[in-house]
Amino acid sequence: MTTPLPAADPAPPARRPGGPRQATFDELGRPLRDLTFVIVDLETTGTGPDVAEITEIGAVKVRGGEVVGEFATLVRPAAAIPPFVAVLTGITDLMVAGAPPISAALPAFLEFSRGAVLVAHNAPFDLGFLRAACERGGFAVPAWEHLDTARIARRILTRDEAPNCRLSTLARLFHSPTEPCHRALADARATVVVLHALFERVGGLGVHTLEELRDFSVRVSDQQRRQRHLADELPTGPGVYVFRDDSGRPLYVGTSLSVRARVRTYFTASEHRGRMAEMIAIAVRVDAIACAHQLEAQVRELRLIAEHKPPYNRRSRFPDRAHYLKLTDEPFPRLSTVRVARDDAATYLGPFGTARSAELAAAALHDALPLRRCGGRLPVRPTGTACALAELGRCGAPCDGRESGSAYARHVAAAGRAITTDPARVVDATRARIARLVSAERFEEAAIARDRTAAFLRAAARRQRLSAITRFAELTAAAPTSAGGWDLAVVRWGRLAAASSVPPGVDPRPWVDAARASAETVRPGPGPAPAASAEETECVLRWLGGDRIRLVTLSGPEPAAGPASGDAGWCLPATGAARELWANDWSGRTATGSAATR
């Protein structure tokens, strides 16, 4: 089955979770030299914006190190200026008598500063007064991006250079031609000199963008800053990065939509993980693999982590340590926890992250179905002795011949249906059991029964999701990009076999053909995830579930895939475990289990 793709998407929507999106400025970084800054200073009648008022606004607009405009105005407050403030600033009631009120001065300043990054020395003070003035005057409070020169100075200057970070002290340190004098425009001009001097300081430490400046901190060691050059030659698009030590051993593997920007954050204060600081201290280089799109980057990350098991990665290092619950293939099948899914006729549930999860799921099946729990293989005509479970009615005792092979086969078939298509038998049995336990006020036992069934349903839903895609020999899908092109993925037996990105305005059909022709040859193995780790297949499924994904080709359902193998489409069982999880609450948020009352 084939679905044609248009040459380009004329109006891509805003990105939502799971769909393609354009990289943000936070990922790309905005160079300081390209930004417009408005350095502002206020004079006020007091220190608190809730009771004091603005008496003067001074601002200087700069871009690329050059002054492009100035703004200055006195402001007439509603109350008299306190005498000690008049002495400090030199602004008297007579001086502001003919000045505009804040309701007239503020709109002019808002227009002057529109679209710029606001800068102030002790920015919380000035921004607090400006926000309060906007609220009192009925103006919308802008979402100002801002920098605080006092805060930046505290991060990079030592006590030997400056005993304090007052504006007057920094102005003398950096030889400002304008001396701060508690007048708004003069103080703003001095702050411009301080700002540019601080930019020069941090520029020598590799800080060149607004995002890097925000993350900059003295908490980052000098060695960590010196290693910023490791990110200089990395790609700016999606990909995988690998930190390596001096022997070439991978230390940490990660992925990002902008590899260079992400790696740079490891050398700033935005990286708070202690183990990352330790890793960076021994890293000598960073390798990168550029990828066509986000899905390819995520899959490559998982494969590299599984292959190299980097010591500083915590997740995805041991996909081979999964557990499976196996419904064995023998005359009287039983449930067995195994580590490997083999190429046999058995039914497998999983993979489980821990043996405990597998045990809970097995207990849910045993509570609902009288499957034997004894070990070993029973002959076709067993002559053994029944255990205590038979006396309790929890087992039909096929071991001593009380239950025939055909009767026992009905329990096995019900277990297989619960795992692959319909868990109703297990769910109904659990609900009845919980109702009995709750009526007897045995709430702890009811919670245990609920948790067992929840573990089983989660595992069955996962297996059914995986089986829905892993039974297809090939699936080709396309996701529209924000620029009007397409991200392509070829998936075979649940494994990403090829990835590419089609430029905007280009016919994607030859690209689809080329991706399919060059895709990796995949030979499926046994189990719910026959060609890749379960985590990789689930990563592919999340991408396929994104907004506006197009299925381009779909071919080759595996003949032995199970009850749905005759279906030509990609689908989940209508009565599957996912439906039960979505429709009902098995999370245990209620003390007695919500299933008890349904």
Secondary structure by P-SEA (a helix, b strand, c coil): cbbbbcccccccccccccccccccccccccccccbbbbbbbbbccccccccccccbbbbbbbccccccbbbbbbbbccccccaaaaaacccccccccccccaaaaaaaaaaaaccbbbbbcaaaaaaaaaaaaaaaacccccccccccaaaaaaacccccccccccaaaaaaaacccccccccaaaaaaaaaaaaaaaaaaaaaaccccaaaaaaccccccaaaaaacccccccccccbbbbbbccccccccccccccaaaaaaaaaccccccaaaaaaaaaccbbbbbbcccaaaaaaaaaaaaaaccccccccccccccccccccccccbbbbbbbccccccccccccccccaaaaaaaaaaaaacccccccccccccccccccccccccccccccccccccaaaaaaaaaaaaaaacccaaaaaaaaaaaaaaaaaacaaaaaaaaaaaaaaaaaaaaaaaaaaacccccbbbbbbbccccbbbbbbbccccccbbbbbcccccaaaaaaaaaaacccccccccccccccaaaaaaaaaaaacccccccccccccccccccccccccccccccaaaaaaaccccccccccccccc
